[in-house]
Amino acid sequence: MIIQLKTCSLRTWQEGDVQSLSYHANNLNIWNNMRDVFPHPYTIEKAASWIQEGSKIKGTFNLAIEVEGKAVGGIGLIFKEDVYRRTAEIGYWLGEEYRGRGIMTEAVKALTEYAFTNFDLARIYASVFDSNIASVRVLEKAGYRFEARLRKNITKNGQTFDDLIYSIIRE
Ligand SMILES: CC(C)(COP(=O)(O)OP(=O)(O)OC[C@H]1O[C@@H](n2cnc3c(N)ncnc32)[C@H](O)[C@@H]1OP(=O)(O)O)[C@@H](O)C(=O)NCCC(=O)NCCS
């Protein structure tokens, strides 16, 4: 599948993305804002494993962000279960050299719209480290609303800090 946008396209991860994924994702400035499950260093082996297995895990929906013919970022959903089954969590990252062009704002808007059209979801939310101003801006520009500050909910890199919850509901 492919969602063609102005600044990028969103499409399924492909075998040929291994080098580009490893190159763009292997960045401490990205890792610092992601969960620890996001690898660092992001080796070729880790990239191959994400493309072959990780990106296809049941209960998730993951797309590559393609710019100028290369996969330079990722965006995805984790579908919640049980009584939370009409909720999904959105997550994303972008190679550092592509930032500040509005790419992620467009990608988040597009995936949100796609998700509400194609899946039976009532709510999509994001969990953002409270220091991550760029991600907060992306979510606000994409129509998400601040919902909660979960105090001291995140421990990363030896520091514990607040978790900001932003959400959007199906209109
Ligand atoms: C967060 C991230 C996805 C943003 O991607 P992007 O394509 O650069 O985002 P956009 O260009 O669409 O928008 C970024 C906005 O943040 C603003 N911004 C960026 N850094 C900022 C800072 N330090 N202070 C204030 N605003 C900042 C930009 O000015 C822009 O807002 P504007 O259009 O109002 O000027 C990217 O920085 C990234 O991958 N970071 C590392 C991983 C990560 O944080 N993932 C999200 C986890 S919740």
The ligand as an ORCA input file, in Angstrom:
! r2SCAN-3c Opt
* xyz 0 1
  C       9.548     14.750     16.366
  C       9.905     14.587     14.892
  C       9.182     13.382     14.375
  C       9.432     15.845     14.141
  O       9.489     15.629     12.729
  P       9.485     16.855     11.686
  O       9.180     16.321     10.328
  O      10.716     17.654     11.858
  O       8.234     17.692     12.212
  P       7.527     18.926     11.458
  O       8.515     19.593     10.554
  O       6.256     18.420     10.861
  O       7.142     19.874     12.685
  C       8.071     20.137     13.727
  C       7.595     21.326     14.526
  O       8.308     21.376     15.763
  C       8.961     22.628     15.876
  N      10.181     22.428     16.645
  C      11.194     21.574     16.384
  N      12.121     21.667     17.370
  C      11.667     22.575     18.252
  C      12.179     23.109     19.466
  N      13.323     22.682     19.976
  N      11.433     24.049     20.101
  C      10.247     24.465     19.602
  N       9.706     23.981     18.452
  C      10.419     23.053     17.796
  C       9.186     23.063     14.442
  O       9.450     24.443     14.359
  C       7.847     22.644     13.829
  O       6.794     23.500     14.217
  P       6.270     24.746     13.317
  O       5.829     24.150     11.998
  O       5.171     25.317     14.117
  O       7.444     25.667     13.128
  C      11.419     14.412     14.692
  O      12.071     15.501     15.299
  C      11.968     13.111     15.271
  O      11.970     12.090     14.621
  N      12.465     13.176     16.529
  C      13.095     11.994     17.172
  C      12.103     10.864     17.424
  C      10.859     11.327     18.132
  O      10.872     12.274     18.903
  N       9.744     10.634     17.859
  C       8.470     10.942     18.493
  C       8.343     10.234     19.797
  S       6.796     10.699     20.609
*
